[in-house]
Amino acid sequence: MKENMIQRHPLKNHLKPREAAQMAGYLISGASASISGQVFSMDYKLVSFKS
């Protein structure tokens, strides 16, 4: 099923655990001090891609 979703998606990719971990690392670091109240979609739009 995952491969079918990837092949149908224009970006031909899916979110990898490492990518989510990198975002989490950034958000807990001092580099993200000016970010507040944001929602980051990290799903390659697979959740909203339907057919």
OpenMM code with the backbone's topology and positions (N, CA, C; nanometers):
from openmm import Vec3, app, unit

residues = "MET LYS GLU ASN MET ILE GLN ARG HIS PRO LEU LYS ASN HIS LEU LYS PRO ARG GLU ALA ALA GLN MET ALA GLY TYR LEU ILE SER GLY ALA SER ALA SER ILE SER GLY GLN VAL PHE SER MET ASP TYR LYS LEU VAL SER PHE LYS SER".split()
positions = [
    Vec3(0.0815, -0.1189, 0.0000),
    Vec3(0.0000, 0.0000, 0.0000),
    Vec3(0.0866, 0.1263, 0.0000),
    Vec3(0.1933, 0.1272, 0.0825),
    Vec3(0.2801, 0.2445, 0.0880),
    Vec3(0.3441, 0.2714, -0.0477),
    Vec3(0.3913, 0.1674, -0.1142),
    Vec3(0.4537, 0.1851, -0.2461),
    Vec3(0.3531, 0.2402, -0.3467),
    Vec3(0.2299, 0.1945, -0.3389),
    Vec3(0.1262, 0.2447, -0.4285),
    Vec3(0.1029, 0.3933, -0.4054),
    Vec3(0.0990, 0.4355, -0.2803),
    Vec3(0.0813, 0.5770, -0.2483),
    Vec3(0.1981, 0.6597, -0.3003),
    Vec3(0.3186, 0.6082, -0.2825),
    Vec3(0.4375, 0.6811, -0.3280),
    Vec3(0.4362, 0.6971, -0.4791),
    Vec3(0.4020, 0.5921, -0.5510),
    Vec3(0.4022, 0.5982, -0.6975),
    Vec3(0.2954, 0.6921, -0.7507),
    Vec3(0.1830, 0.7053, -0.6803),
    Vec3(0.0756, 0.7943, -0.7252),
    Vec3(0.1041, 0.9400, -0.6928),
    Vec3(0.1909, 0.9646, -0.5987),
    Vec3(0.2157, 1.1005, -0.5521),
    Vec3(0.3114, 1.1736, -0.6455),
    Vec3(0.2840, 1.3011, -0.6754),
    Vec3(0.3718, 1.3763, -0.7672),
    Vec3(0.5171, 1.3851, -0.7205),
    Vec3(0.5415, 1.3905, -0.5904),
    Vec3(0.6787, 1.4016, -0.5411),
    Vec3(0.7496, 1.2664, -0.5316),
    Vec3(0.6760, 1.1584, -0.5450),
    Vec3(0.7316, 1.0211, -0.5407),
    Vec3(0.8139, 0.9984, -0.4144),
    Vec3(0.7591, 1.0392, -0.3010),
    Vec3(0.8336, 1.0265, -0.1767),
    Vec3(0.7375, 1.0163, -0.0603),
    Vec3(0.7889, 0.9889, 0.0571),
    Vec3(0.7109, 0.9858, 0.1802),
    Vec3(0.8001, 1.0333, 0.2945),
    Vec3(0.7363, 1.0750, 0.4015),
    Vec3(0.8101, 1.1258, 0.5164),
    Vec3(0.8873, 1.0131, 0.5839),
    Vec3(1.0128, 1.0371, 0.6073),
    Vec3(1.0987, 0.9394, 0.6749),
    Vec3(1.1147, 0.9792, 0.8211),
    Vec3(1.1288, 0.8820, 0.9116),
    Vec3(1.1451, 0.9142, 1.0533),
    Vec3(1.2588, 1.0123, 1.0794),
    Vec3(1.3654, 1.0023, 1.0035),
    Vec3(1.4795, 1.0933, 1.0227),
    Vec3(1.4396, 1.2388, 0.9962),
    Vec3(1.3534, 1.2604, 0.8959),
    Vec3(1.3092, 1.3962, 0.8654),
    Vec3(1.2273, 1.4544, 0.9807),
    Vec3(1.1407, 1.3738, 1.0389),
    Vec3(1.0618, 1.4201, 1.1535),
    Vec3(1.1531, 1.4476, 1.2727),
    Vec3(1.2525, 1.3631, 1.2931),
    Vec3(1.3473, 1.3829, 1.4027),
    Vec3(1.4291, 1.5094, 1.3824),
    Vec3(1.4686, 1.5382, 1.2595),
    Vec3(1.5440, 1.6604, 1.2322),
    Vec3(1.4600, 1.7847, 1.2602),
    Vec3(1.3314, 1.7800, 1.2244),
    Vec3(1.2438, 1.8932, 1.2529),
    Vec3(1.2276, 1.9102, 1.4035),
    Vec3(1.2087, 1.8005, 1.4748),
    Vec3(1.1958, 1.8069, 1.6206),
    Vec3(1.3235, 1.8643, 1.6823),
    Vec3(1.4380, 1.8212, 1.6344),
    Vec3(1.5650, 1.8727, 1.6836),
    Vec3(1.5784, 2.0215, 1.6618),
    Vec3(1.5368, 2.0671, 1.5452),
    Vec3(1.5409, 2.2101, 1.5163),
    Vec3(1.4485, 2.2866, 1.6098),
    Vec3(1.3277, 2.2341, 1.6283),
    Vec3(1.2287, 2.3062, 1.7088),
    Vec3(1.2676, 2.3167, 1.8564),
    Vec3(1.3451, 2.2205, 1.9071),
    Vec3(1.3873, 2.2296, 2.0476),
    Vec3(1.5208, 2.3024, 2.0633),
    Vec3(1.5809, 2.3402, 1.9507),
    Vec3(1.7089, 2.4112, 1.9572),
    Vec3(1.6861, 2.5612, 1.9717),
    Vec3(1.7903, 2.6308, 2.0039),
    Vec3(1.7846, 2.7758, 2.0151),
    Vec3(1.7592, 2.8446, 1.8823),
    Vec3(1.7896, 2.7774, 1.7721),
    Vec3(1.7714, 2.8367, 1.6399),
    Vec3(1.6251, 2.8662, 1.6082),
    Vec3(1.5344, 2.7991, 1.6781),
    Vec3(1.3918, 2.8199, 1.6515),
    Vec3(1.3267, 2.9112, 1.7554),
    Vec3(1.4058, 2.9875, 1.8262),
    Vec3(1.3539, 3.0712, 1.9360),
    Vec3(1.2457, 3.1689, 1.8912),
    Vec3(1.2486, 3.2138, 1.7678),
    Vec3(1.1501, 3.3122, 1.7221),
    Vec3(1.0239, 3.2484, 1.6646),
    Vec3(1.0159, 3.1166, 1.6634),
    Vec3(0.8999, 3.0471, 1.6084),
    Vec3(0.8034, 3.0146, 1.7218),
    Vec3(0.6774, 3.0534, 1.7029),
    Vec3(0.5751, 3.0181, 1.8013),
    Vec3(0.4399, 3.0064, 1.7317),
    Vec3(0.3583, 2.9159, 1.7800),
    Vec3(0.2227, 2.9023, 1.7289),
    Vec3(0.2126, 2.8587, 1.5846),
    Vec3(0.3048, 2.7775, 1.5388),
    Vec3(0.3034, 2.7328, 1.4000),
    Vec3(0.2645, 2.5855, 1.3904),
    Vec3(0.2046, 2.5505, 1.2773),
    Vec3(0.1744, 2.4115, 1.2468),
    Vec3(0.2563, 2.3759, 1.1236),
    Vec3(0.3373, 2.2737, 1.1355),
    Vec3(0.4224, 2.2305, 1.0245),
    Vec3(0.3675, 2.0998, 0.9683),
    Vec3(0.3222, 2.1032, 0.8452),
    Vec3(0.2749, 1.9814, 0.7794),
    Vec3(0.3954, 1.9073, 0.7243),
    Vec3(0.4143, 1.7853, 0.7712),
    Vec3(0.5289, 1.7061, 0.7274),
    Vec3(0.4808, 1.5718, 0.6745),
    Vec3(0.4002, 1.5744, 0.5709),
    Vec3(0.3447, 1.4495, 0.5202),
    Vec3(0.3554, 1.4381, 0.3681),
    Vec3(0.4345, 1.5263, 0.3074),
    Vec3(0.4455, 1.5306, 0.1612),
    Vec3(0.3072, 1.5415, 0.0975),
    Vec3(0.2132, 1.5955, 0.1762),
    Vec3(0.0736, 1.6121, 0.1338),
    Vec3(0.0056, 1.4791, 0.1037),
    Vec3(0.0564, 1.3688, 0.1539),
    Vec3(-0.0088, 1.2392, 0.1321),
    Vec3(-0.1444, 1.2326, 0.2006),
    Vec3(-0.1590, 1.3011, 0.3129),
    Vec3(-0.2868, 1.2982, 0.3830),
    Vec3(-0.3945, 1.3685, 0.3018),
    Vec3(-0.3603, 1.4759, 0.2345),
    Vec3(-0.4589, 1.5503, 0.1581),
    Vec3(-0.4682, 1.5041, 0.0118),
    Vec3(-0.3805, 1.4150, -0.0296),
    Vec3(-0.3812, 1.3657, -0.1674),
    Vec3(-0.4743, 1.2458, -0.1759),
    Vec3(-0.5850, 1.2614, -0.2475),
    Vec3(-0.6833, 1.1549, -0.2566),
    Vec3(-0.7211, 1.1331, -0.4024),
    Vec3(-0.7450, 1.0080, -0.4357),
    Vec3(-0.8000, 0.9774, -0.5682),
    Vec3(-0.8638, 0.8410, -0.5654),
] * unit.nanometer
topology = app.Topology()
chain = topology.addChain("A")
for resn in residues:
    res = topology.addResidue(resn, chain)
    for name in ("N", "CA", "C"):
        topology.addAtom(name, app.Element.getBySymbol(name[0]), res)
